[in-house]
Amino acid sequence: MASIIKKLNKQTGITYVYESESYWDKEKKQPRSKRMPEEKIAEFLVVFAEF
């Protein structure tokens, strides 16, 4: 399951948007997460906003 994360950079005032997906790491036996780079999310949001 994926979720959307907003991260504010306090130095620049820019808010970045990430898609985070959780998965189970079998080797370390604990949950981990992967984040999709904001460029890909930004492209998706631009396309989505056009509809």
CHARMM internal coordinates of N, CA and C (Angstrom, degrees):
IC EDIT
DIST 1 N 1 CA 1.4489
DIST 1 CA 1 C 1.5282
ANGL 1 N 1 CA 1 C 108.69
DIST 1 C 2 N 1.3106
ANGL 1 CA 1 C 2 N 115.90
DIHE 1 N 1 CA 1 C 2 N 134.47
DIST 2 N 2 CA 1.4669
ANGL 1 C 2 N 2 CA 121.18
DIHE 1 CA 1 C 2 N 2 CA -178.57
DIST 2 CA 2 C 1.5223
ANGL 2 N 2 CA 2 C 110.40
DIHE 1 C 2 N 2 CA 2 C -105.48
DIST 2 C 3 N 1.3186
ANGL 2 CA 2 C 3 N 114.39
DIHE 2 N 2 CA 2 C 3 N 151.96
DIST 3 N 3 CA 1.4636
ANGL 2 C 3 N 3 CA 119.65
DIHE 2 CA 2 C 3 N 3 CA 176.37
DIST 3 CA 3 C 1.5240
ANGL 3 N 3 CA 3 C 108.99
DIHE 2 C 3 N 3 CA 3 C -136.52
DIST 3 C 4 N 1.3283
ANGL 3 CA 3 C 4 N 115.81
DIHE 3 N 3 CA 3 C 4 N 158.47
DIST 4 N 4 CA 1.4555
ANGL 3 C 4 N 4 CA 122.32
DIHE 3 CA 3 C 4 N 4 CA 179.88
DIST 4 CA 4 C 1.5298
ANGL 4 N 4 CA 4 C 108.57
DIHE 3 C 4 N 4 CA 4 C -97.77
DIST 4 C 5 N 1.3284
ANGL 4 CA 4 C 5 N 116.02
DIHE 4 N 4 CA 4 C 5 N 131.59
DIST 5 N 5 CA 1.4625
ANGL 4 C 5 N 5 CA 122.02
DIHE 4 CA 4 C 5 N 5 CA -179.63
DIST 5 CA 5 C 1.5208
ANGL 5 N 5 CA 5 C 108.79
DIHE 4 C 5 N 5 CA 5 C -120.52
DIST 5 C 6 N 1.3257
ANGL 5 CA 5 C 6 N 116.58
DIHE 5 N 5 CA 5 C 6 N 132.11
DIST 6 N 6 CA 1.4634
ANGL 5 C 6 N 6 CA 121.85
DIHE 5 CA 5 C 6 N 6 CA 174.32
DIST 6 CA 6 C 1.5238
ANGL 6 N 6 CA 6 C 107.70
DIHE 5 C 6 N 6 CA 6 C -106.87
DIST 6 C 7 N 1.3352
ANGL 6 CA 6 C 7 N 116.27
DIHE 6 N 6 CA 6 C 7 N 129.93
DIST 7 N 7 CA 1.4639
ANGL 6 C 7 N 7 CA 122.19
DIHE 6 CA 6 C 7 N 7 CA -177.97
DIST 7 CA 7 C 1.5201
ANGL 7 N 7 CA 7 C 108.92
DIHE 6 C 7 N 7 CA 7 C -125.16
DIST 7 C 8 N 1.3356
ANGL 7 CA 7 C 8 N 116.94
DIHE 7 N 7 CA 7 C 8 N 120.16
DIST 8 N 8 CA 1.4603
ANGL 7 C 8 N 8 CA 122.03
DIHE 7 CA 7 C 8 N 8 CA 179.28
DIST 8 CA 8 C 1.5234
ANGL 8 N 8 CA 8 C 109.83
DIHE 7 C 8 N 8 CA 8 C -92.40
DIST 8 C 9 N 1.3337
ANGL 8 CA 8 C 9 N 116.45
DIHE 8 N 8 CA 8 C 9 N 124.72
DIST 9 N 9 CA 1.4556
ANGL 8 C 9 N 9 CA 122.24
DIHE 8 CA 8 C 9 N 9 CA 172.75
DIST 9 CA 9 C 1.5223
ANGL 9 N 9 CA 9 C 106.55
DIHE 8 C 9 N 9 CA 9 C -88.04
DIST 9 C 10 N 1.3210
ANGL 9 CA 9 C 10 N 117.07
DIHE 9 N 9 CA 9 C 10 N 108.54
DIST 10 N 10 CA 1.4627
ANGL 9 C 10 N 10 CA 121.66
DIHE 9 CA 9 C 10 N 10 CA -174.11
DIST 10 CA 10 C 1.5276
ANGL 10 N 10 CA 10 C 112.61
DIHE 9 C 10 N 10 CA 10 C -67.22
DIST 10 C 11 N 1.3284
ANGL 10 CA 10 C 11 N 117.90
DIHE 10 N 10 CA 10 C 11 N -27.94
DIST 11 N 11 CA 1.4688
ANGL 10 C 11 N 11 CA 120.57
DIHE 10 CA 10 C 11 N 11 CA -179.18
DIST 11 CA 11 C 1.5209
ANGL 11 N 11 CA 11 C 111.83
DIHE 10 C 11 N 11 CA 11 C -71.60
DIST 11 C 12 N 1.3367
ANGL 11 CA 11 C 12 N 117.22
DIHE 11 N 11 CA 11 C 12 N -39.37
DIST 12 N 12 CA 1.4590
ANGL 11 C 12 N 12 CA 120.29
DIHE 11 CA 11 C 12 N 12 CA -177.07
DIST 12 CA 12 C 1.5219
ANGL 12 N 12 CA 12 C 112.86
DIHE 11 C 12 N 12 CA 12 C -101.82
DIST 12 C 13 N 1.3450
ANGL 12 CA 12 C 13 N 117.37
DIHE 12 N 12 CA 12 C 13 N -18.93
DIST 13 N 13 CA 1.4580
ANGL 12 C 13 N 13 CA 120.89
DIHE 12 CA 12 C 13 N 13 CA -177.73
DIST 13 CA 13 C 1.5111
ANGL 13 N 13 CA 13 C 113.24
DIHE 12 C 13 N 13 CA 13 C 79.34
DIST 13 C 14 N 1.3378
ANGL 13 CA 13 C 14 N 117.32
DIHE 13 N 13 CA 13 C 14 N 9.02
DIST 14 N 14 CA 1.4648
ANGL 13 C 14 N 14 CA 121.85
DIHE 13 CA 13 C 14 N 14 CA -179.12
DIST 14 CA 14 C 1.5237
ANGL 14 N 14 CA 14 C 109.13
DIHE 13 C 14 N 14 CA 14 C -92.17
DIST 14 C 15 N 1.3356
ANGL 14 CA 14 C 15 N 116.15
DIHE 14 N 14 CA 14 C 15 N 135.29
DIST 15 N 15 CA 1.4564
ANGL 14 C 15 N 15 CA 121.33
DIHE 14 CA 14 C 15 N 15 CA 176.06
DIST 15 CA 15 C 1.5259
ANGL 15 N 15 CA 15 C 108.33
DIHE 14 C 15 N 15 CA 15 C -99.87
DIST 15 C 16 N 1.3181
ANGL 15 CA 15 C 16 N 116.18
DIHE 15 N 15 CA 15 C 16 N 125.02
DIST 16 N 16 CA 1.4537
ANGL 15 C 16 N 16 CA 122.06
DIHE 15 CA 15 C 16 N 16 CA 178.35
DIST 16 CA 16 C 1.5166
ANGL 16 N 16 CA 16 C 109.28
DIHE 15 C 16 N 16 CA 16 C -101.53
DIST 16 C 17 N 1.3317
ANGL 16 CA 16 C 17 N 116.30
DIHE 16 N 16 CA 16 C 17 N 147.49
DIST 17 N 17 CA 1.4579
ANGL 16 C 17 N 17 CA 121.87
DIHE 16 CA 16 C 17 N 17 CA -179.83
DIST 17 CA 17 C 1.5243
ANGL 17 N 17 CA 17 C 108.11
DIHE 16 C 17 N 17 CA 17 C -116.37
DIST 17 C 18 N 1.3219
ANGL 17 CA 17 C 18 N 116.02
DIHE 17 N 17 CA 17 C 18 N 130.28
DIST 18 N 18 CA 1.4567
ANGL 17 C 18 N 18 CA 122.69
DIHE 17 CA 17 C 18 N 18 CA 179.26
DIST 18 CA 18 C 1.5160
ANGL 18 N 18 CA 18 C 109.82
DIHE 17 C 18 N 18 CA 18 C -125.79
DIST 18 C 19 N 1.3246
ANGL 18 CA 18 C 19 N 116.33
DIHE 18 N 18 CA 18 C 19 N 153.70
DIST 19 N 19 CA 1.4528
ANGL 18 C 19 N 19 CA 121.17
DIHE 18 CA 18 C 19 N 19 CA 168.43
DIST 19 CA 19 C 1.5179
ANGL 19 N 19 CA 19 C 106.14
DIHE 18 C 19 N 19 CA 19 C -106.86
DIST 19 C 20 N 1.3107
ANGL 19 CA 19 C 20 N 117.02
DIHE 19 N 19 CA 19 C 20 N 124.48
DIST 20 N 20 CA 1.4553
ANGL 19 C 20 N 20 CA 122.50
DIHE 19 CA 19 C 20 N 20 CA -177.92
DIST 20 CA 20 C 1.5263
ANGL 20 N 20 CA 20 C 109.62
DIHE 19 C 20 N 20 CA 20 C -111.17
DIST 20 C 21 N 1.3285
ANGL 20 CA 20 C 21 N 115.65
DIHE 20 N 20 CA 20 C 21 N 132.94
DIST 21 N 21 CA 1.4615
ANGL 20 C 21 N 21 CA 120.53
DIHE 20 CA 20 C 21 N 21 CA 178.40
DIST 21 CA 21 C 1.5246
ANGL 21 N 21 CA 21 C 108.43
DIHE 20 C 21 N 21 CA 21 C -124.78
DIST 21 C 22 N 1.3157
ANGL 21 CA 21 C 22 N 116.11
DIHE 21 N 21 CA 21 C 22 N 127.54
DIST 22 N 22 CA 1.4653
ANGL 21 C 22 N 22 CA 121.66
DIHE 21 CA 21 C 22 N 22 CA -179.38
DIST 22 CA 22 C 1.5214
ANGL 22 N 22 CA 22 C 110.77
DIHE 21 C 22 N 22 CA 22 C -90.54
DIST 22 C 23 N 1.3343
ANGL 22 CA 22 C 23 N 115.54
DIHE 22 N 22 CA 22 C 23 N 147.46
DIST 23 N 23 CA 1.4616
ANGL 22 C 23 N 23 CA 120.97
DIHE 22 CA 22 C 23 N 23 CA 176.13
DIST 23 CA 23 C 1.5221
ANGL 23 N 23 CA 23 C 108.79
DIHE 22 C 23 N 23 CA 23 C -150.74
DIST 23 C 24 N 1.3256
ANGL 23 CA 23 C 24 N 116.50
DIHE 23 N 23 CA 23 C 24 N 164.72
DIST 24 N 24 CA 1.4472
ANGL 23 C 24 N 24 CA 122.42
DIHE 23 CA 23 C 24 N 24 CA -179.53
DIST 24 CA 24 C 1.5235
ANGL 24 N 24 CA 24 C 109.34
DIHE 23 C 24 N 24 CA 24 C -96.77
DIST 24 C 25 N 1.3350
ANGL 24 CA 24 C 25 N 117.40
DIHE 24 N 24 CA 24 C 25 N 124.04
DIST 25 N 25 CA 1.4566
ANGL 24 C 25 N 25 CA 122.98
DIHE 24 CA 24 C 25 N 25 CA 177.44
DIST 25 CA 25 C 1.5259
ANGL 25 N 25 CA 25 C 107.65
DIHE 24 C 25 N 25 CA 25 C -87.34
DIST 25 C 26 N 1.3384
ANGL 25 CA 25 C 26 N 116.51
DIHE 25 N 25 CA 25 C 26 N 107.51
DIST 26 N 26 CA 1.4651
ANGL 25 C 26 N 26 CA 120.76
DIHE 25 CA 25 C 26 N 26 CA -176.35
DIST 26 CA 26 C 1.5245
ANGL 26 N 26 CA 26 C 112.15
DIHE 25 C 26 N 26 CA 26 C -66.86
DIST 26 C 27 N 1.3275
ANGL 26 CA 26 C 27 N 116.74
DIHE 26 N 26 CA 26 C 27 N -33.90
DIST 27 N 27 CA 1.4534
ANGL 26 C 27 N 27 CA 120.93
DIHE 26 CA 26 C 27 N 27 CA -178.02
DIST 27 CA 27 C 1.5341
ANGL 27 N 27 CA 27 C 111.90
DIHE 26 C 27 N 27 CA 27 C -68.16
DIST 27 C 28 N 1.3207
ANGL 27 CA 27 C 28 N 116.64
DIHE 27 N 27 CA 27 C 28 N -46.87
DIST 28 N 28 CA 1.4627
ANGL 27 C 28 N 28 CA 121.04
DIHE 27 CA 27 C 28 N 28 CA -178.23
DIST 28 CA 28 C 1.5258
ANGL 28 N 28 CA 28 C 112.80
DIHE 27 C 28 N 28 CA 28 C -92.13
DIST 28 C 29 N 1.3257
ANGL 28 CA 28 C 29 N 115.94
DIHE 28 N 28 CA 28 C 29 N -8.94
DIST 29 N 29 CA 1.4656
ANGL 28 C 29 N 29 CA 123.10
DIHE 28 CA 28 C 29 N 29 CA 178.30
DIST 29 CA 29 C 1.5298
ANGL 29 N 29 CA 29 C 112.44
DIHE 28 C 29 N 29 CA 29 C 55.80
DIST 29 C 30 N 1.3389
ANGL 29 CA 29 C 30 N 114.62
DIHE 29 N 29 CA 29 C 30 N 49.69
DIST 30 N 30 CA 1.4583
ANGL 29 C 30 N 30 CA 120.59
DIHE 29 CA 29 C 30 N 30 CA 176.39
DIST 30 CA 30 C 1.5311
ANGL 30 N 30 CA 30 C 109.52
DIHE 29 C 30 N 30 CA 30 C -155.23
DIST 30 C 31 N 1.3200
ANGL 30 CA 30 C 31 N 116.77
DIHE 30 N 30 CA 30 C 31 N 158.07
DIST 31 N 31 CA 1.4678
ANGL 30 C 31 N 31 CA 119.11
DIHE 30 CA 30 C 31 N 31 CA -179.80
DIST 31 CA 31 C 1.5320
ANGL 31 N 31 CA 31 C 111.67
DIHE 30 C 31 N 31 CA 31 C -71.74
DIST 31 C 32 N 1.3109
ANGL 31 CA 31 C 32 N 115.19
DIHE 31 N 31 CA 31 C 32 N 146.61
DIST 32 N 32 CA 1.4661
ANGL 31 C 32 N 32 CA 123.21
DIHE 31 CA 31 C 32 N 32 CA 177.32
DIST 32 CA 32 C 1.5215
ANGL 32 N 32 CA 32 C 107.73
DIHE 31 C 32 N 32 CA 32 C -133.60
DIST 32 C 33 N 1.3144
ANGL 32 CA 32 C 33 N 116.37
DIHE 32 N 32 CA 32 C 33 N 169.86
DIST 33 N 33 CA 1.4552
ANGL 32 C 33 N 33 CA 119.68
DIHE 32 CA 32 C 33 N 33 CA 175.90
DIST 33 CA 33 C 1.5166
ANGL 33 N 33 CA 33 C 110.32
DIHE 32 C 33 N 33 CA 33 C -138.86
DIST 33 C 34 N 1.3273
ANGL 33 CA 33 C 34 N 115.17
DIHE 33 N 33 CA 33 C 34 N 150.38
DIST 34 N 34 CA 1.4574
ANGL 33 C 34 N 34 CA 122.86
DIHE 33 CA 33 C 34 N 34 CA 176.20
DIST 34 CA 34 C 1.5149
ANGL 34 N 34 CA 34 C 107.14
DIHE 33 C 34 N 34 CA 34 C -116.50
DIST 34 C 35 N 1.3224
ANGL 34 CA 34 C 35 N 116.89
DIHE 34 N 34 CA 34 C 35 N 141.64
DIST 35 N 35 CA 1.4622
ANGL 34 C 35 N 35 CA 121.11
DIHE 34 CA 34 C 35 N 35 CA 176.97
DIST 35 CA 35 C 1.5149
ANGL 35 N 35 CA 35 C 109.96
DIHE 34 C 35 N 35 CA 35 C -115.69
DIST 35 C 36 N 1.3331
ANGL 35 CA 35 C 36 N 115.44
DIHE 35 N 35 CA 35 C 36 N 130.41
DIST 36 N 36 CA 1.4539
ANGL 35 C 36 N 36 CA 120.77
DIHE 35 CA 35 C 36 N 36 CA 175.28
DIST 36 CA 36 C 1.5223
ANGL 36 N 36 CA 36 C 107.31
DIHE 35 C 36 N 36 CA 36 C -79.76
DIST 36 C 37 N 1.3252
ANGL 36 CA 36 C 37 N 118.28
DIHE 36 N 36 CA 36 C 37 N 134.72
DIST 37 N 37 CA 1.4715
ANGL 36 C 37 N 37 CA 121.18
DIHE 36 CA 36 C 37 N 37 CA -179.26
DIST 37 CA 37 C 1.5206
ANGL 37 N 37 CA 37 C 112.03
DIHE 36 C 37 N 37 CA 37 C -56.34
DIST 37 C 38 N 1.3267
ANGL 37 CA 37 C 38 N 115.62
DIHE 37 N 37 CA 37 C 38 N 147.56
DIST 38 N 38 CA 1.4535
ANGL 37 C 38 N 38 CA 120.88
DIHE 37 CA 37 C 38 N 38 CA -175.81
DIST 38 CA 38 C 1.5215
ANGL 38 N 38 CA 38 C 113.32
DIHE 37 C 38 N 38 CA 38 C -64.81
DIST 38 C 39 N 1.3503
ANGL 38 CA 38 C 39 N 119.27
DIHE 38 N 38 CA 38 C 39 N -23.81
DIST 39 N 39 CA 1.4611
ANGL 38 C 39 N 39 CA 120.71
DIHE 38 CA 38 C 39 N 39 CA 179.20
DIST 39 CA 39 C 1.5242
ANGL 39 N 39 CA 39 C 109.98
DIHE 38 C 39 N 39 CA 39 C -61.71
DIST 39 C 40 N 1.3155
ANGL 39 CA 39 C 40 N 116.24
DIHE 39 N 39 CA 39 C 40 N -43.93
DIST 40 N 40 CA 1.4580
ANGL 39 C 40 N 40 CA 119.89
DIHE 39 CA 39 C 40 N 40 CA -179.43
DIST 40 CA 40 C 1.5206
ANGL 40 N 40 CA 40 C 110.74
DIHE 39 C 40 N 40 CA 40 C -66.75
DIST 40 C 41 N 1.3050
ANGL 40 CA 40 C 41 N 116.85
DIHE 40 N 40 CA 40 C 41 N -40.15
DIST 41 N 41 CA 1.4627
ANGL 40 C 41 N 41 CA 121.17
DIHE 40 CA 40 C 41 N 41 CA 178.14
DIST 41 CA 41 C 1.5261
ANGL 41 N 41 CA 41 C 109.69
DIHE 40 C 41 N 41 CA 41 C -65.39
DIST 41 C 42 N 1.3324
ANGL 41 CA 41 C 42 N 117.07
DIHE 41 N 41 CA 41 C 42 N -42.30
DIST 42 N 42 CA 1.4610
ANGL 41 C 42 N 42 CA 120.59
DIHE 41 CA 41 C 42 N 42 CA -179.05
DIST 42 CA 42 C 1.5243
ANGL 42 N 42 CA 42 C 110.15
DIHE 41 C 42 N 42 CA 42 C -61.29
DIST 42 C 43 N 1.3357
ANGL 42 CA 42 C 43 N 118.16
DIHE 42 N 42 CA 42 C 43 N -41.68
DIST 43 N 43 CA 1.4530
ANGL 42 C 43 N 43 CA 121.43
DIHE 42 CA 42 C 43 N 43 CA 177.35
DIST 43 CA 43 C 1.5213
ANGL 43 N 43 CA 43 C 110.23
DIHE 42 C 43 N 43 CA 43 C -61.85
DIST 43 C 44 N 1.3190
ANGL 43 CA 43 C 44 N 116.66
DIHE 43 N 43 CA 43 C 44 N -42.24
DIST 44 N 44 CA 1.4604
ANGL 43 C 44 N 44 CA 121.49
DIHE 43 CA 43 C 44 N 44 CA 179.36
DIST 44 CA 44 C 1.5356
ANGL 44 N 44 CA 44 C 110.34
DIHE 43 C 44 N 44 CA 44 C -63.27
DIST 44 C 45 N 1.3257
ANGL 44 CA 44 C 45 N 117.59
DIHE 44 N 44 CA 44 C 45 N -43.66
DIST 45 N 45 CA 1.4560
ANGL 44 C 45 N 45 CA 121.19
DIHE 44 CA 44 C 45 N 45 CA -178.63
DIST 45 CA 45 C 1.5260
ANGL 45 N 45 CA 45 C 111.08
DIHE 44 C 45 N 45 CA 45 C -66.31
DIST 45 C 46 N 1.3313
ANGL 45 CA 45 C 46 N 118.06
DIHE 45 N 45 CA 45 C 46 N -36.38
DIST 46 N 46 CA 1.4537
ANGL 45 C 46 N 46 CA 121.45
DIHE 45 CA 45 C 46 N 46 CA 178.61
DIST 46 CA 46 C 1.5158
ANGL 46 N 46 CA 46 C 109.45
DIHE 45 C 46 N 46 CA 46 C -64.92
DIST 46 C 47 N 1.3271
ANGL 46 CA 46 C 47 N 116.77
DIHE 46 N 46 CA 46 C 47 N -45.83
DIST 47 N 47 CA 1.4712
ANGL 46 C 47 N 47 CA 120.80
DIHE 46 CA 46 C 47 N 47 CA 178.88
DIST 47 CA 47 C 1.5280
ANGL 47 N 47 CA 47 C 109.76
DIHE 46 C 47 N 47 CA 47 C -64.17
DIST 47 C 48 N 1.3225
ANGL 47 CA 47 C 48 N 116.89
DIHE 47 N 47 CA 47 C 48 N -42.85
DIST 48 N 48 CA 1.4587
ANGL 47 C 48 N 48 CA 121.49
DIHE 47 CA 47 C 48 N 48 CA -179.33
DIST 48 CA 48 C 1.5233
ANGL 48 N 48 CA 48 C 111.10
DIHE 47 C 48 N 48 CA 48 C -64.57
DIST 48 C 49 N 1.3189
ANGL 48 CA 48 C 49 N 117.68
DIHE 48 N 48 CA 48 C 49 N -38.60
DIST 49 N 49 CA 1.4649
ANGL 48 C 49 N 49 CA 121.95
DIHE 48 CA 48 C 49 N 49 CA -178.14
DIST 49 CA 49 C 1.5229
ANGL 49 N 49 CA 49 C 112.05
DIHE 48 C 49 N 49 CA 49 C -69.28
DIST 49 C 50 N 1.3369
ANGL 49 CA 49 C 50 N 117.82
DIHE 49 N 49 CA 49 C 50 N -24.22
DIST 50 N 50 CA 1.4539
ANGL 49 C 50 N 50 CA 121.11
DIHE 49 CA 49 C 50 N 50 CA -179.58
DIST 50 CA 50 C 1.5152
ANGL 50 N 50 CA 50 C 112.29
DIHE 49 C 50 N 50 CA 50 C -70.77
DIST 50 C 51 N 1.3320
ANGL 50 CA 50 C 51 N 118.34
DIHE 50 N 50 CA 50 C 51 N -20.64
DIST 51 N 51 CA 1.4664
ANGL 50 C 51 N 51 CA 120.85
DIHE 50 CA 50 C 51 N 51 CA -179.23
DIST 51 CA 51 C 1.4547
ANGL 51 N 51 CA 51 C 110.97
DIHE 50 C 51 N 51 CA 51 C -77.87
END
COOR INIT
IC SEED 1 N 1 CA 1 C
IC BUILD
